[in-house]
Amino acid sequence: MAKGKTLAIILAVCAGHGVLLIVSCAGLLFMGYKNTDAAVSPRVDLMFEAIDQGTFAETYDTETTQEFRDVATKEQYAALGDSIAARLGGLKSKTLQG
């Protein structure tokens, strides 16, 4: 077999593996996105509902991690909710708009 033919076969195999790797990664990223959206979306709804009802500060103990509570006080957290309400208003849609 000629060197050129051997090189072409090796390049074709490498290209095939590259395409397979890219498709696999894209599929995994898509599945991860869908699973994350399903897990996070209801919590975002609850947080915006709490902001609308004025009960955002009450979610400090239940919706934050210990690491967050170590660096932010309940008052700072409540101020964050007030800031979100003032800047964004009520939740109308969670779709990205440009």
Gaussian input, Z-matrix of N, CA and C with variables (Angstrom, degrees):
# hf/3-21g

backbone

0 1
 N
 C     1     B1
 C     2     B2     1     A1
 N     3     B3     2     A2     1     D1
 C     4     B4     3     A3     2     D2
 C     5     B5     4     A4     3     D3
 N     6     B6     5     A5     4     D4
 C     7     B7     6     A6     5     D5
 C     8     B8     7     A7     6     D6
 N     9     B9     8     A8     7     D7
 C    10    B10     9     A9     8     D8
 C    11    B11    10    A10     9     D9
 N    12    B12    11    A11    10    D10
 C    13    B13    12    A12    11    D11
 C    14    B14    13    A13    12    D12
 N    15    B15    14    A14    13    D13
 C    16    B16    15    A15    14    D14
 C    17    B17    16    A16    15    D15
 N    18    B18    17    A17    16    D16
 C    19    B19    18    A18    17    D17
 C    20    B20    19    A19    18    D18
 N    21    B21    20    A20    19    D19
 C    22    B22    21    A21    20    D20
 C    23    B23    22    A22    21    D21
 N    24    B24    23    A23    22    D22
 C    25    B25    24    A24    23    D23
 C    26    B26    25    A25    24    D24
 N    27    B27    26    A26    25    D25
 C    28    B28    27    A27    26    D26
 C    29    B29    28    A28    27    D27
 N    30    B30    29    A29    28    D28
 C    31    B31    30    A30    29    D29
 C    32    B32    31    A31    30    D30
 N    33    B33    32    A32    31    D31
 C    34    B34    33    A33    32    D32
 C    35    B35    34    A34    33    D33
 N    36    B36    35    A35    34    D34
 C    37    B37    36    A36    35    D35
 C    38    B38    37    A37    36    D36
 N    39    B39    38    A38    37    D37
 C    40    B40    39    A39    38    D38
 C    41    B41    40    A40    39    D39
 N    42    B42    41    A41    40    D40
 C    43    B43    42    A42    41    D41
 C    44    B44    43    A43    42    D42
 N    45    B45    44    A44    43    D43
 C    46    B46    45    A45    44    D44
 C    47    B47    46    A46    45    D45
 N    48    B48    47    A47    46    D46
 C    49    B49    48    A48    47    D47
 C    50    B50    49    A49    48    D48
 N    51    B51    50    A50    49    D49
 C    52    B52    51    A51    50    D50
 C    53    B53    52    A52    51    D51
 N    54    B54    53    A53    52    D52
 C    55    B55    54    A54    53    D53
 C    56    B56    55    A55    54    D54
 N    57    B57    56    A56    55    D55
 C    58    B58    57    A57    56    D56
 C    59    B59    58    A58    57    D57
 N    60    B60    59    A59    58    D58
 C    61    B61    60    A60    59    D59
 C    62    B62    61    A61    60    D60
 N    63    B63    62    A62    61    D61
 C    64    B64    63    A63    62    D62
 C    65    B65    64    A64    63    D63
 N    66    B66    65    A65    64    D64
 C    67    B67    66    A66    65    D65
 C    68    B68    67    A67    66    D66
 N    69    B69    68    A68    67    D67
 C    70    B70    69    A69    68    D68
 C    71    B71    70    A70    69    D69
 N    72    B72    71    A71    70    D70
 C    73    B73    72    A72    71    D71
 C    74    B74    73    A73    72    D72
 N    75    B75    74    A74    73    D73
 C    76    B76    75    A75    74    D74
 C    77    B77    76    A76    75    D75
 N    78    B78    77    A77    76    D76
 C    79    B79    78    A78    77    D77
 C    80    B80    79    A79    78    D78
 N    81    B81    80    A80    79    D79
 C    82    B82    81    A81    80    D80
 C    83    B83    82    A82    81    D81
 N    84    B84    83    A83    82    D82
 C    85    B85    84    A84    83    D83
 C    86    B86    85    A85    84    D84
 N    87    B87    86    A86    85    D85
 C    88    B88    87    A87    86    D86
 C    89    B89    88    A88    87    D87
 N    90    B90    89    A89    88    D88
 C    91    B91    90    A90    89    D89
 C    92    B92    91    A91    90    D90
 N    93    B93    92    A92    91    D91
 C    94    B94    93    A93    92    D92
 C    95    B95    94    A94    93    D93
 N    96    B96    95    A95    94    D94
 C    97    B97    96    A96    95    D95
 C    98    B98    97    A97    96    D96
 N    99    B99    98    A98    97    D97
 C   100   B100    99    A99    98    D98
 C   101   B101   100   A100    99    D99
 N   102   B102   101   A101   100   D100
 C   103   B103   102   A102   101   D101
 C   104   B104   103   A103   102   D102
 N   105   B105   104   A104   103   D103
 C   106   B106   105   A105   104   D104
 C   107   B107   106   A106   105   D105
 N   108   B108   107   A107   106   D106
 C   109   B109   108   A108   107   D107
 C   110   B110   109   A109   108   D108
 N   111   B111   110   A110   109   D109
 C   112   B112   111   A111   110   D110
 C   113   B113   112   A112   111   D111
 N   114   B114   113   A113   112   D112
 C   115   B115   114   A114   113   D113
 C   116   B116   115   A115   114   D114
 N   117   B117   116   A116   115   D115
 C   118   B118   117   A117   116   D116
 C   119   B119   118   A118   117   D117
 N   120   B120   119   A119   118   D118
 C   121   B121   120   A120   119   D119
 C   122   B122   121   A121   120   D120
 N   123   B123   122   A122   121   D121
 C   124   B124   123   A123   122   D122
 C   125   B125   124   A124   123   D123
 N   126   B126   125   A125   124   D124
 C   127   B127   126   A126   125   D125
 C   128   B128   127   A127   126   D126
 N   129   B129   128   A128   127   D127
 C   130   B130   129   A129   128   D128
 C   131   B131   130   A130   129   D129
 N   132   B132   131   A131   130   D130
 C   133   B133   132   A132   131   D131
 C   134   B134   133   A133   132   D132
 N   135   B135   134   A134   133   D133
 C   136   B136   135   A135   134   D134
 C   137   B137   136   A136   135   D135
 N   138   B138   137   A137   136   D136
 C   139   B139   138   A138   137   D137
 C   140   B140   139   A139   138   D138
 N   141   B141   140   A140   139   D139
 C   142   B142   141   A141   140   D140
 C   143   B143   142   A142   141   D141
 N   144   B144   143   A143   142   D142
 C   145   B145   144   A144   143   D143
 C   146   B146   145   A145   144   D144
 N   147   B147   146   A146   145   D145
 C   148   B148   147   A147   146   D146
 C   149   B149   148   A148   147   D147
 N   150   B150   149   A149   148   D148
 C   151   B151   150   A150   149   D149
 C   152   B152   151   A151   150   D150
 N   153   B153   152   A152   151   D151
 C   154   B154   153   A153   152   D152
 C   155   B155   154   A154   153   D153
 N   156   B156   155   A155   154   D154
 C   157   B157   156   A156   155   D155
 C   158   B158   157   A157   156   D156
 N   159   B159   158   A158   157   D157
 C   160   B160   159   A159   158   D158
 C   161   B161   160   A160   159   D159
 N   162   B162   161   A161   160   D160
 C   163   B163   162   A162   161   D161
 C   164   B164   163   A163   162   D162
 N   165   B165   164   A164   163   D163
 C   166   B166   165   A165   164   D164
 C   167   B167   166   A166   165   D165
 N   168   B168   167   A167   166   D166
 C   169   B169   168   A168   167   D167
 C   170   B170   169   A169   168   D168
 N   171   B171   170   A170   169   D169
 C   172   B172   171   A171   170   D170
 C   173   B173   172   A172   171   D171
 N   174   B174   173   A173   172   D172
 C   175   B175   174   A174   173   D173
 C   176   B176   175   A175   174   D174
 N   177   B177   176   A176   175   D175
 C   178   B178   177   A177   176   D176
 C   179   B179   178   A178   177   D177
 N   180   B180   179   A179   178   D178
 C   181   B181   180   A180   179   D179
 C   182   B182   181   A181   180   D180
 N   183   B183   182   A182   181   D181
 C   184   B184   183   A183   182   D182
 C   185   B185   184   A184   183   D183
 N   186   B186   185   A185   184   D184
 C   187   B187   186   A186   185   D185
 C   188   B188   187   A187   186   D186
 N   189   B189   188   A188   187   D187
 C   190   B190   189   A189   188   D188
 C   191   B191   190   A190   189   D189
 N   192   B192   191   A191   190   D190
 C   193   B193   192   A192   191   D191
 C   194   B194   193   A193   192   D192
 N   195   B195   194   A194   193   D193
 C   196   B196   195   A195   194   D194
 C   197   B197   196   A196   195   D195
 N   198   B198   197   A197   196   D196
 C   199   B199   198   A198   197   D197
 C   200   B200   199   A199   198   D198
 N   201   B201   200   A200   199   D199
 C   202   B202   201   A201   200   D200
 C   203   B203   202   A202   201   D201
 N   204   B204   203   A203   202   D202
 C   205   B205   204   A204   203   D203
 C   206   B206   205   A205   204   D204
 N   207   B207   206   A206   205   D205
 C   208   B208   207   A207   206   D206
 C   209   B209   208   A208   207   D207
 N   210   B210   209   A209   208   D208
 C   211   B211   210   A210   209   D209
 C   212   B212   211   A211   210   D210
 N   213   B213   212   A212   211   D211
 C   214   B214   213   A213   212   D212
 C   215   B215   214   A214   213   D213
 N   216   B216   215   A215   214   D214
 C   217   B217   216   A216   215   D215
 C   218   B218   217   A217   216   D216
 N   219   B219   218   A218   217   D217
 C   220   B220   219   A219   218   D218
 C   221   B221   220   A220   219   D219
 N   222   B222   221   A221   220   D220
 C   223   B223   222   A222   221   D221
 C   224   B224   223   A223   222   D222
 N   225   B225   224   A224   223   D223
 C   226   B226   225   A225   224   D224
 C   227   B227   226   A226   225   D225
 N   228   B228   227   A227   226   D226
 C   229   B229   228   A228   227   D227
 C   230   B230   229   A229   228   D228
 N   231   B231   230   A230   229   D229
 C   232   B232   231   A231   230   D230
 C   233   B233   232   A232   231   D231
 N   234   B234   233   A233   232   D232
 C   235   B235   234   A234   233   D233
 C   236   B236   235   A235   234   D234
 N   237   B237   236   A236   235   D235
 C   238   B238   237   A237   236   D236
 C   239   B239   238   A238   237   D237
 N   240   B240   239   A239   238   D238
 C   241   B241   240   A240   239   D239
 C   242   B242   241   A241   240   D240
 N   243   B243   242   A242   241   D241
 C   244   B244   243   A243   242   D242
 C   245   B245   244   A244   243   D243
 N   246   B246   245   A245   244   D244
 C   247   B247   246   A246   245   D245
 C   248   B248   247   A247   246   D246
 N   249   B249   248   A248   247   D247
 C   250   B250   249   A249   248   D248
 C   251   B251   250   A250   249   D249
 N   252   B252   251   A251   250   D250
 C   253   B253   252   A252   251   D251
 C   254   B254   253   A253   252   D252
 N   255   B255   254   A254   253   D253
 C   256   B256   255   A255   254   D254
 C   257   B257   256   A256   255   D255
 N   258   B258   257   A257   256   D256
 C   259   B259   258   A258   257   D257
 C   260   B260   259   A259   258   D258
 N   261   B261   260   A260   259   D259
 C   262   B262   261   A261   260   D260
 C   263   B263   262   A262   261   D261
 N   264   B264   263   A263   262   D262
 C   265   B265   264   A264   263   D263
 C   266   B266   265   A265   264   D264
 N   267   B267   266   A266   265   D265
 C   268   B268   267   A267   266   D266
 C   269   B269   268   A268   267   D267
 N   270   B270   269   A269   268   D268
 C   271   B271   270   A270   269   D269
 C   272   B272   271   A271   270   D270
 N   273   B273   272   A272   271   D271
 C   274   B274   273   A273   272   D272
 C   275   B275   274   A274   273   D273
 N   276   B276   275   A275   274   D274
 C   277   B277   276   A276   275   D275
 C   278   B278   277   A277   276   D276
 N   279   B279   278   A278   277   D277
 C   280   B280   279   A279   278   D278
 C   281   B281   280   A280   279   D279
 N   282   B282   281   A281   280   D280
 C   283   B283   282   A282   281   D281
 C   284   B284   283   A283   282   D282
 N   285   B285   284   A284   283   D283
 C   286   B286   285   A285   284   D284
 C   287   B287   286   A286   285   D285
 N   288   B288   287   A287   286   D286
 C   289   B289   288   A288   287   D287
 C   290   B290   289   A289   288   D288
 N   291   B291   290   A290   289   D289
 C   292   B292   291   A291   290   D290
 C   293   B293   292   A292   291   D291

   B1=1.4494
   B2=1.5259
   B3=1.2698
   B4=1.4573
   B5=1.5164
   B6=1.3347
   B7=1.4605
   B8=1.5296
   B9=1.3164
   B10=1.4645
   B11=1.5113
   B12=1.3202
   B13=1.4675
   B14=1.5307
   B15=1.3060
   B16=1.4643
   B17=1.5249
   B18=1.3014
   B19=1.4627
   B20=1.5268
   B21=1.3240
   B22=1.4607
   B23=1.5242
   B24=1.3312
   B25=1.4708
   B26=1.5186
   B27=1.3205
   B28=1.4690
   B29=1.5310
   B30=1.3164
   B31=1.4618
   B32=1.5250
   B33=1.3282
   B34=1.4645
   B35=1.5292
   B36=1.3220
   B37=1.4647
   B38=1.5271
   B39=1.3367
   B40=1.4691
   B41=1.5280
   B42=1.3191
   B43=1.4557
   B44=1.5312
   B45=1.3198
   B46=1.4664
   B47=1.5149
   B48=1.3370
   B49=1.4656
   B50=1.5266
   B51=1.3241
   B52=1.4631
   B53=1.5167
   B54=1.3184
   B55=1.4657
   B56=1.5239
   B57=1.3146
   B58=1.4681
   B59=1.5256
   B60=1.3240
   B61=1.4597
   B62=1.5328
   B63=1.3089
   B64=1.4700
   B65=1.5251
   B66=1.3166
   B67=1.4669
   B68=1.5293
   B69=1.3190
   B70=1.4695
   B71=1.5208
   B72=1.3158
   B73=1.4627
   B74=1.5291
   B75=1.3149
   B76=1.4600
   B77=1.5266
   B78=1.3209
   B79=1.4599
   B80=1.5157
   B81=1.3200
   B82=1.4621
   B83=1.5257
   B84=1.3233
   B85=1.4594
   B86=1.5267
   B87=1.3161
   B88=1.4573
   B89=1.5248
   B90=1.3272
   B91=1.4674
   B92=1.5332
   B93=1.3225
   B94=1.4566
   B95=1.5164
   B96=1.3156
   B97=1.4581
   B98=1.5199
   B99=1.3249
   B100=1.4635
   B101=1.5284
   B102=1.3361
   B103=1.4630
   B104=1.5246
   B105=1.3208
   B106=1.4542
   B107=1.5231
   B108=1.3212
   B109=1.4582
   B110=1.5232
   B111=1.3231
   B112=1.4615
   B113=1.5273
   B114=1.3246
   B115=1.4594
   B116=1.5261
   B117=1.3111
   B118=1.4611
   B119=1.5268
   B120=1.3022
   B121=1.4545
   B122=1.5325
   B123=1.3380
   B124=1.4713
   B125=1.5315
   B126=1.3201
   B127=1.4684
   B128=1.5215
   B129=1.3181
   B130=1.4653
   B131=1.5299
   B132=1.3257
   B133=1.4690
   B134=1.5256
   B135=1.3263
   B136=1.4666
   B137=1.5196
   B138=1.3199
   B139=1.4656
   B140=1.5273
   B141=1.3367
   B142=1.4646
   B143=1.5238
   B144=1.3074
   B145=1.4691
   B146=1.5272
   B147=1.3256
   B148=1.4642
   B149=1.5267
   B150=1.3320
   B151=1.4664
   B152=1.5188
   B153=1.3414
   B154=1.4671
   B155=1.5193
   B156=1.3274
   B157=1.4662
   B158=1.5241
   B159=1.3325
   B160=1.4567
   B161=1.5183
   B162=1.3309
   B163=1.4711
   B164=1.5357
   B165=1.3195
   B166=1.4665
   B167=1.5248
   B168=1.3256
   B169=1.4672
   B170=1.5328
   B171=1.3241
   B172=1.4646
   B173=1.5264
   B174=1.3308
   B175=1.4685
   B176=1.5268
   B177=1.3108
   B178=1.4665
   B179=1.5278
   B180=1.3191
   B181=1.4685
   B182=1.5234
   B183=1.3194
   B184=1.4651
   B185=1.5260
   B186=1.3213
   B187=1.4649
   B188=1.5268
   B189=1.3084
   B190=1.4600
   B191=1.5210
   B192=1.3194
   B193=1.4688
   B194=1.5217
   B195=1.3113
   B196=1.4600
   B197=1.5315
   B198=1.3139
   B199=1.4598
   B200=1.5333
   B201=1.3236
   B202=1.4616
   B203=1.5191
   B204=1.3323
   B205=1.4618
   B206=1.5260
   B207=1.3295
   B208=1.4658
   B209=1.5268
   B210=1.3275
   B211=1.4710
   B212=1.5183
   B213=1.3355
   B214=1.4657
   B215=1.5255
   B216=1.3131
   B217=1.4613
   B218=1.5276
   B219=1.3286
   B220=1.4624
   B221=1.5303
   B222=1.3210
   B223=1.4637
   B224=1.5300
   B225=1.3293
   B226=1.4619
   B227=1.5349
   B228=1.3166
   B229=1.4601
   B230=1.5290
   B231=1.3302
   B232=1.4686
   B233=1.5271
   B234=1.3265
   B235=1.4642
   B236=1.5303
   B237=1.3268
   B238=1.4619
   B239=1.5264
   B240=1.3176
   B241=1.4648
   B242=1.5149
   B243=1.3347
   B244=1.4635
   B245=1.5241
   B246=1.3227
   B247=1.4684
   B248=1.5244
   B249=1.3277
   B250=1.4682
   B251=1.5224
   B252=1.3283
   B253=1.4644
   B254=1.5263
   B255=1.3260
   B256=1.4700
   B257=1.5248
   B258=1.3098
   B259=1.4665
   B260=1.5220
   B261=1.3453
   B262=1.4608
   B263=1.5181
   B264=1.3173
   B265=1.4557
   B266=1.5207
   B267=1.3218
   B268=1.4588
   B269=1.5286
   B270=1.3020
   B271=1.4658
   B272=1.5243
   B273=1.3227
   B274=1.4679
   B275=1.5171
   B276=1.3209
   B277=1.4600
   B278=1.5247
   B279=1.3193
   B280=1.4544
   B281=1.5129
   B282=1.3213
   B283=1.4538
   B284=1.5176
   B285=1.3222
   B286=1.4559
   B287=1.5226
   B288=1.3071
   B289=1.4546
   B290=1.5129
   B291=1.3216
   B292=1.4639
   B293=1.4991
   A1=108.18
   A2=116.80
   A3=121.98
   A4=110.41
   A5=114.99
   A6=120.38
   A7=111.20
   A8=116.99
   A9=121.22
   A10=112.49
   A11=116.72
   A12=121.27
   A13=110.22
   A14=116.59
   A15=121.23
   A16=109.85
   A17=116.30
   A18=120.81
   A19=110.96
   A20=118.07
   A21=122.17
   A22=110.73
   A23=117.75
   A24=121.01
   A25=110.31
   A26=116.71
   A27=120.55
   A28=110.12
   A29=117.76
   A30=120.68
   A31=111.64
   A32=117.28
   A33=120.92
   A34=110.87
   A35=116.88
   A36=120.88
   A37=110.12
   A38=117.25
   A39=120.49
   A40=110.99
   A41=116.87
   A42=120.44
   A43=110.72
   A44=117.24
   A45=121.39
   A46=111.70
   A47=116.41
   A48=120.26
   A49=111.15
   A50=116.70
   A51=120.53
   A52=111.98
   A53=116.37
   A54=120.57
   A55=110.10
   A56=116.96
   A57=121.14
   A58=110.98
   A59=116.93
   A60=121.28
   A61=110.98
   A62=116.77
   A63=120.79
   A64=111.00
   A65=117.55
   A66=121.21
   A67=110.49
   A68=116.94
   A69=120.65
   A70=110.97
   A71=117.10
   A72=120.45
   A73=111.60
   A74=116.71
   A75=120.12
   A76=110.61
   A77=116.45
   A78=119.95
   A79=112.24
   A80=117.01
   A81=120.63
   A82=111.39
   A83=117.15
   A84=119.99
   A85=111.33
   A86=117.00
   A87=120.83
   A88=110.77
   A89=116.56
   A90=120.23
   A91=110.83
   A92=116.61
   A93=120.15
   A94=111.83
   A95=116.38
   A96=120.59
   A97=111.00
   A98=116.97
   A99=120.71
   A100=110.96
   A101=117.36
   A102=120.64
   A103=111.35
   A104=116.79
   A105=120.56
   A106=110.29
   A107=116.97
   A108=120.47
   A109=110.95
   A110=117.38
   A111=121.00
   A112=111.37
   A113=117.32
   A114=120.51
   A115=112.29
   A116=117.42
   A117=121.58
   A118=112.85
   A119=117.88
   A120=121.69
   A121=113.85
   A122=119.37
   A123=118.29
   A124=112.83
   A125=117.14
   A126=119.79
   A127=110.69
   A128=116.91
   A129=120.22
   A130=109.46
   A131=116.55
   A132=120.26
   A133=110.99
   A134=116.68
   A135=120.49
   A136=111.69
   A137=116.74
   A138=119.78
   A139=110.83
   A140=117.21
   A141=118.89
   A142=111.19
   A143=117.41
   A144=119.95
   A145=109.86
   A146=116.96
   A147=121.05
   A148=110.85
   A149=117.18
   A150=120.36
   A151=109.67
   A152=117.14
   A153=120.75
   A154=112.22
   A155=116.70
   A156=121.00
   A157=112.90
   A158=116.94
   A159=120.34
   A160=113.36
   A161=117.51
   A162=120.88
   A163=111.54
   A164=116.91
   A165=120.77
   A166=111.70
   A167=118.15
   A168=121.53
   A169=111.43
   A170=117.24
   A171=120.68
   A172=112.34
   A173=117.73
   A174=120.73
   A175=111.94
   A176=117.50
   A177=121.89
   A178=111.85
   A179=117.17
   A180=120.41
   A181=113.23
   A182=117.86
   A183=120.20
   A184=114.29
   A185=117.93
   A186=120.44
   A187=113.91
   A188=117.89
   A189=120.52
   A190=109.86
   A191=114.90
   A192=119.90
   A193=110.00
   A194=115.07
   A195=119.88
   A196=110.60
   A197=117.14
   A198=120.61
   A199=110.82
   A200=116.44
   A201=120.71
   A202=110.16
   A203=116.61
   A204=120.33
   A205=111.89
   A206=117.41
   A207=120.78
   A208=112.03
   A209=117.70
   A210=120.01
   A211=113.68
   A212=118.29
   A213=120.70
   A214=109.53
   A215=115.37
   A216=120.00
   A217=109.72
   A218=114.61
   A219=119.41
   A220=110.59
   A221=116.55
   A222=120.49
   A223=110.72
   A224=116.69
   A225=120.12
   A226=110.45
   A227=115.90
   A228=121.39
   A229=110.37
   A230=116.32
   A231=120.52
   A232=110.09
   A233=117.17
   A234=121.01
   A235=110.53
   A236=117.17
   A237=120.87
   A238=110.42
   A239=117.04
   A240=121.10
   A241=112.15
   A242=116.36
   A243=120.33
   A244=111.07
   A245=115.84
   A246=120.64
   A247=111.29
   A248=116.86
   A249=120.62
   A250=110.11
   A251=116.62
   A252=120.52
   A253=111.18
   A254=116.67
   A255=120.34
   A256=111.58
   A257=117.51
   A258=120.45
   A259=113.67
   A260=116.42
   A261=119.33
   A262=114.12
   A263=116.52
   A264=119.34
   A265=110.49
   A266=116.49
   A267=121.26
   A268=111.65
   A269=115.21
   A270=120.73
   A271=108.96
   A272=115.42
   A273=121.03
   A274=110.37
   A275=115.55
   A276=120.66
   A277=108.34
   A278=115.65
   A279=120.22
   A280=112.13
   A281=116.66
   A282=119.39
   A283=109.60
   A284=115.33
   A285=121.88
   A286=109.62
   A287=115.54
   A288=120.52
   A289=108.40
   A290=115.64
   A291=118.84
   A292=111.90
   D1=138.57
   D2=-177.83
   D3=-73.30
   D4=153.52
   D5=179.90
   D6=-60.30
   D7=-38.20
   D8=-179.77
   D9=-63.26
   D10=-40.79
   D11=179.57
   D12=-68.21
   D13=-42.03
   D14=179.29
   D15=-62.97
   D16=-44.82
   D17=178.81
   D18=-62.26
   D19=-40.72
   D20=178.77
   D21=-63.40
   D22=-40.75
   D23=178.71
   D24=-65.21
   D25=-44.20
   D26=179.84
   D27=-62.47
   D28=-44.37
   D29=178.73
   D30=-63.87
   D31=-39.41
   D32=178.67
   D33=-64.07
   D34=-42.10
   D35=178.86
   D36=-65.08
   D37=-43.87
   D38=178.36
   D39=-63.08
   D40=-41.52
   D41=178.39
   D42=-63.54
   D43=-41.69
   D44=177.60
   D45=-61.37
   D46=-43.37
   D47=177.11
   D48=-64.24
   D49=-38.33
   D50=178.51
   D51=-63.41
   D52=-44.46
   D53=178.53
   D54=-63.51
   D55=-43.18
   D56=178.67
   D57=-61.39
   D58=-41.10
   D59=178.61
   D60=-63.93
   D61=-44.21
   D62=-179.85
   D63=-63.83
   D64=-44.50
   D65=179.49
   D66=-64.20
   D67=-40.59
   D68=179.05
   D69=-63.94
   D70=-45.28
   D71=178.95
   D72=-63.43
   D73=-41.67
   D74=178.79
   D75=-62.19
   D76=-41.56
   D77=178.10
   D78=-63.64
   D79=-42.82
   D80=178.87
   D81=-65.44
   D82=-40.43
   D83=177.54
   D84=-63.65
   D85=-41.06
   D86=179.29
   D87=-63.89
   D88=-45.45
   D89=179.32
   D90=-63.41
   D91=-40.10
   D92=177.47
   D93=-63.20
   D94=-41.07
   D95=177.98
   D96=-62.06
   D97=-45.99
   D98=-178.88
   D99=-63.34
   D100=-43.52
   D101=-179.68
   D102=-66.38
   D103=-39.44
   D104=179.32
   D105=-66.38
   D106=-42.96
   D107=179.20
   D108=-60.72
   D109=-41.15
   D110=-179.86
   D111=-66.31
   D112=-32.91
   D113=-178.88
   D114=-82.02
   D115=-35.89
   D116=-173.10
   D117=-89.21
   D118=-34.68
   D119=-173.98
   D120=-54.50
   D121=-46.72
   D122=178.76
   D123=-63.36
   D124=-32.62
   D125=179.51
   D126=-70.99
   D127=-37.29
   D128=175.99
   D129=-62.97
   D130=-42.56
   D131=177.48
   D132=-58.52
   D133=-43.99
   D134=179.76
   D135=-64.22
   D136=-39.83
   D137=-179.69
   D138=-65.65
   D139=-44.30
   D140=178.85
   D141=-68.41
   D142=-32.86
   D143=175.84
   D144=-64.32
   D145=-41.79
   D146=177.81
   D147=-64.19
   D148=-38.19
   D149=177.09
   D150=-63.65
   D151=-44.90
   D152=179.98
   D153=-62.87
   D154=-35.67
   D155=-177.52
   D156=-87.39
   D157=-5.08
   D158=-179.54
   D159=77.22
   D160=19.95
   D161=-178.79
   D162=-112.98
   D163=22.33
   D164=-176.92
   D165=-60.43
   D166=-40.66
   D167=-178.06
   D168=-61.12
   D169=-28.21
   D170=-179.67
   D171=-70.54
   D172=-15.20
   D173=179.56
   D174=-86.57
   D175=-0.18
   D176=-177.53
   D177=-57.15
   D178=-45.77
   D179=-177.10
   D180=-78.26
   D181=-26.94
   D182=-173.97
   D183=-99.16
   D184=-28.17
   D185=-173.27
   D186=-110.56
   D187=6.69
   D188=178.05
   D189=-119.82
   D190=159.32
   D191=178.46
   D192=-90.49
   D193=165.37
   D194=177.78
   D195=-62.40
   D196=-37.03
   D197=178.63
   D198=-61.24
   D199=-40.11
   D200=177.65
   D201=-65.74
   D202=-45.28
   D203=-178.89
   D204=-65.57
   D205=-24.35
   D206=177.33
   D207=-69.80
   D208=-26.15
   D209=-176.19
   D210=-111.85
   D211=-11.13
   D212=-179.35
   D213=-133.41
   D214=132.25
   D215=178.28
   D216=-80.12
   D217=168.17
   D218=178.24
   D219=-63.77
   D220=-33.54
   D221=178.98
   D222=-67.68
   D223=-40.39
   D224=177.33
   D225=-65.03
   D226=-39.50
   D227=178.29
   D228=-63.61
   D229=-43.62
   D230=178.31
   D231=-63.23
   D232=-38.38
   D233=177.88
   D234=-64.76
   D235=-34.83
   D236=175.86
   D237=-62.03
   D238=-44.67
   D239=176.89
   D240=-61.28
   D241=-41.15
   D242=177.44
   D243=-63.88
   D244=-40.53
   D245=178.96
   D246=-64.43
   D247=-42.83
   D248=177.63
   D249=-61.38
   D250=-44.95
   D251=-179.79
   D252=-62.63
   D253=-40.24
   D254=-178.06
   D255=-71.27
   D256=-39.56
   D257=-175.23
   D258=-85.80
   D259=-36.90
   D260=-175.02
   D261=-104.32
   D262=-26.10
   D263=-175.47
   D264=75.41
   D265=-162.59
   D266=-179.41
   D267=-71.34
   D268=154.29
   D269=179.20
   D270=-74.11
   D271=121.44
   D272=176.72
   D273=-108.10
   D274=-37.96
   D275=-178.05
   D276=-159.20
   D277=147.83
   D278=177.30
   D279=-103.99
   D280=12.49
   D281=178.63
   D282=-83.08
   D283=146.68
   D284=-179.01
   D285=-74.71
   D286=131.80
   D287=177.20
   D288=-126.70
   D289=141.76
   D290=-178.02
   D291=-113.89

